[in-house]
Amino acid sequence: MAIVVETGLGRHRARRATDSLRSQFRHAAGICTITGSFAFLFALVIGLIR
């Protein structure tokens, strides 16, 4: 007779890794958006000055 106990740790770790990856992607997308906005505004200002 055997008793099998499933703790679900494997699934929890996989979910945590996915959430972490998604969070990093959102962070990177935000940085790219901000950087792109500054680059666009800088180019606009340079265009208006000259």
C-alpha positions in Angstrom: 0.0 0.0 0.0 1.4 3.4 -1.0 0.2 6.9 -0.2 1.0 9.5 -2.9 1.0 13.2 -1.9 1.2 15.8 -4.6 2.4 19.2 -3.3 2.1 21.1 -6.6 5.6 22.7 -6.2 6.6 21.9 -9.7 3.6 23.7 -11.1 4.1 26.7 -8.8 7.7 27.1 -9.8 6.7 27.0 -13.5 4.0 29.6 -13.0 6.4 31.8 -11.0 9.0 31.6 -13.8 6.3 32.6 -16.4 5.1 35.5 -14.3 8.7 36.7 -13.8 9.4 36.5 -17.5 6.2 38.4 -18.3 7.1 41.0 -15.7 10.5 41.5 -17.2 9.0 41.8 -20.7 6.6 44.5 -19.5 9.5 46.3 -17.8 11.6 46.2 -21.0 8.7 47.3 -23.1 8.1 50.3 -20.8 11.8 51.3 -21.0 11.7 51.0 -24.8 8.6 53.1 -25.0 10.1 55.9 -22.8 13.4 55.8 -24.6 11.6 56.0 -28.0 9.5 58.9 -26.8 12.5 60.9 -25.6 14.3 60.1 -28.9 11.3 61.3 -30.9 11.0 64.5 -28.8 14.7 65.2 -29.1 14.6 64.8 -32.9 11.5 67.1 -33.0 13.3 69.8 -31.0 16.4 69.6 -33.1 14.2 69.9 -36.2 12.5 72.9 -34.8 15.7 74.7 -33.8 17.4 74.3 -37.2 
